[in-house]
Amino acid sequence: MALVLGPASVPVTGIYTLSFRLRGEVLAEYSDFPDLEGFKKAGKTSTTTTQIVAGKRFTEFTLTQRYAPYGEGDYAIKPFQLTVNGVLVRSGGGTVHVGPAVITVPTARAPTTGTAPLQGVGALDQLFGKPKAALYLDVPDHGALALEADRRQVYVGEGVRVALSFYLRPADQAVLAFHDFDDQLPRLIGQLRQTTAWEVPAAEQRVLPDTVRRGGEQLLRFRLAETTYYPLTAQPLRFPPLALTMTKFRLLKKPEPGVDGRLAQYKTYLAPALAVAVRPLPARRGGGPQRPWGTTSCANP
């Protein structure tokens, strides 16, 4: 029995795999494959091969879990274990690089007559590897970038949680993927900085989707960043408009065997500016200004 990790590099339109292989025995039971950060599970496949060596029959069964990447980047496959037919098998993990989409162009067919065709734009497209956009369908998506605060007004020293999230319908995953995420995200987080507030980022910043209801429909939400801000002054917290560029795929109108059914392009989503009002601390009862939080006083004897 053996665990098999997928390739060290896949395109964003490709599939990463984890597999286990059984030789000479029938699969009776197995535990779930692990969830991988940066990927979504995309179904399982199985293969059975039989060989006859020196008159003896050998059977090999392979079960493969497929993973579709959410976007480009380098991801760690953490060590994991599976129980297969009651036997515990372990993997030390590894790394996988998710690169840009690879566009496959159909090979030009030879003419059926002896006369060579005139070389026009279509032939040049095939020669230089430029796919014809007219062959692909632009499927509408419902992606949305949102900058949200859990309250629109706070007092000085009172925390307000602000989250940058990307929403999409489950079906949109077929046509959307994160692009250059490791470079875009730090720039977005930098634009959320506030000079007049103490910032506490969320303890775990993992970009994994959860299911929410928004506007009466079920959506997937990717929390890109989340921070709690504690204003130090009565100046409002102002967050600028933000932009996120995603890979948007157009789908081949007439799928053909051996032809990549998606054409990668780019689409930018915008989140409007956000402001949180900050009010000064109320005066103490009995008059006098409110003391800053955390101060103490004592009387002299």
N, C-alpha and C positions, 0 to 999 in steps of 0.2 A: 504494500500500500504506500502511496506517495502523494504528497501535495505538490502542485505545480503552479507557480506564479506566472502571470502574463508577461508580455514584452516590457522592456524598460522604457519604451517610448511609444506613444500612440497619438494620432491627431485628435483634435477636439471633436471631430465627427466620427471617430472610431470607437472601438470597444476594448476595454481592459477585462481580463479574465482571471479568475481563480478556479482551480480544478483539483479534484482528487481522482486517483487512478487505482482501480482494483484489478488484480490479476488472479484468475482462477477461482473466483468466488462471486456469489450473487449479492447484490446490494439489498440489504434488509432494512436498515435504518441509518439515518445520519442527522447530525445537528445542523443548525442554520449556518450559512456562510456569514462572515462578519460584514457590518456596514463599513464602508470606506469613506473617509472625509474627502469631499470634492467629487464624489461619484454617486450615482443613483443605481440601484439594482435594475437590471433590464432583462430579466428572465434567465432561464436555465436551458442548457442543451445537454444531450447525452449521446455518446457514441459507443458502439460495441464492435470490436474487431476480433476476428478468429484467425489463428495461424495453426498450421499443421507442420510440426517439426519432428522428423524421424518417426512418423506415424502417430505422433501424439498431438492431441488437439489442445491449444492454449487460447483462452478467452481473456480479453482485456476490456474492462468497462471504465469509461471516463465520464464523470459528471462535471459540468462547467457552469459556474455562475458568471453571468455577463454584467459588466458595469459600464454605464455611459457617463463620461465626464461632464461636469457642469460648466467647466471653462478651462482655459489654458493655465499652465503653471506646473510647479514641481510638488508632488505629493508623497508623503510617507505612508507606506503600508506597514502598519504597526504589527508586531508579532501577534499571532492568533493561533487558536487550536480548534480542531474539529473532532467530533466523535463519530466514527464510521464503523457500523457493525459491532459496536461496543468497544472499539479500540480507539484510544486517544492518540491523535497525531498532531504535531506542532510544526509551525513555520516561524522562522526568525524574522519574517517580513522583508521589506525592501523599499525601493523608491520607484516612482514612475513619473516620467515627464510627459505632459500633455502639450502638444504643439499646435500650431495653426492648422486650419482645415486644409486637406489635400484635395484638390480638384482633379477628378479623372475625366479625361476627354475621350470620346469614342474615336477609335482608330479609323482613319479614312479608308474607305473601301476602294478597291481597284475598279476601274471602269469596265463595264461588260463588253464594250466594243474596243476595237484596236485604236481608236482615235482618242488621244488624251484630252480631257475636258479643259476648258479655259479656266485659268486660276483666278478666282474671284475672291470676294471677302470671306465667304464661307471656307474656302480651302486654306486661306491664310489663318483663319481662326484655328483650324485643326493643326496647321503647321506649327503655330506658335503657342498652342495650348490654351487659347482663350475660349471659354465656353460661351455658347450663344444664350444670352439672357432671355431671348424670346421663347426658348424651349422650357423655361422654368416659370412656375406660378408663384406669385407673391401672396402667400397666405396671411390674412389679417391676424394680428396677435392682440392680446389684451394686457401686455406688460405695462407696469407703472412704477416709477421711482417716487418714494414718498419720504418726507422728513416730518416726523410727528413728535409732539410733546405730550406728556400725560396730563399737563395742565397749562393753561395760557397765562396764568398770573401767579406769582409767588412773592413771599416776603424775603427780605435780605436774610441770607443764611438758610433758607428753606430749599430743599432739593427739588429739582425738576428733571425728570428722565426724558431724554431726547434720543430717538432712534431713527436711523436711516435704513429703510427697507425697500426691497424690490418685490413687487407683487405680480403674479401671473396666474393664469388658469392652468390646471394640470395638463391640458392638451397643448399648451404653448411650449412645453418642454421639447416638443418635436422640432420646433423652428427657432428656439432661442438658446444661446449659450453665453457664458461669461467670456469676455475678451480682455486679455492683458490685465487680469484682475490684480495680480501682485503689484503692478505699477499704479493702477487707477485707485485702489483702495487707500493707500497712504496719502495720496493727494486729497481725496475726499475728506479723510479724517482731519487733515491739516486745515481744511477750510471750516471745520466745525470748532476750532479752538476759540476760547473766550478769555480775553485778558482780564476781565473783571469777575471771574468766577473760579472757584476751586472745582476741578474736574476729577471724577472718579469713574474710569471706564468699567464696563461690565466685566465680571470676573472671568468669564469664558467667552471669547470672541470666535465662535465657530460658525462658519457660513453654511448652515444646514437648514433645510426648509421645514416649516411647520404649517399645519393647515388651520386657516382662520376663515371666519365669515366677515365679509366686508361689502357693504352695499347690497346685502341680501343674497350674495352668491359665495360659494366656496372657492377659496383661493389658496395658493401656496405662497408663503411669505419667507423670503430670505432676509434675515437680519444682517445687514452689512456692517453696521456699527451701532453701539449703544453706550451712552455715557450719562451719568447723573451730574448735574451742574448745581453748585451751591453759590449763589451770587454773593459777592463781597461788598457791593455797593448797590445803590438804587437805580443804576443805569440798566435799561432793558437789555436782555440777551438777544442779539440779532444774528441770525444765521443766513448766509447768502444762498441764492439759487444754486443747485448742484446738478451736474450732468454725469450720466453714466453711459458709456458706449458698450453695446452688446453685439455679439455676432448674431445676425438674423439670416436664416436660411430660406432660400426660395426652393420649392420642390419641383422636381422634374414632372412635366405634364404627362408624359408617356414613359414610365419607367422601363428600362431595358436591362437585360442581364449583363453584369459586368460594368455597368455605368453608375457612377456615384449619383444617387437620386437627389442630392442637395447642392445648391450653389451658395457659398458663403458670401455674405455682404455685411454691412455694418449699419446699426441704427442707434441713435442717441436718444436717451430718455431724460427728461428734465423734472426736477423736484422744485416747486416754488419756494421762495424765501419764507423764513419762519421767524417770528418775533415772540418773545415771552416777556410780559411786563413784570417789573420788579418794584414792589412797594417797600417803603422804609418801615422799620419796626414800629409798632404802635407805642405811644407814650404809656408809661406806667401809671397805674391808678395812684392818685394822690399828687400827681404832677411830677415834673422832672422828666428828663429824657430816658428812654429805655436803655439799660446797660447792654453792651454787646454780650452775646452769648458766651458763657464760659467764665465770666468774671465773678469774683466773690468780694465781700466786704466784711470787716469785723469792727467792733467798737472798742475804743481804748478803755481800760479800767478807770 
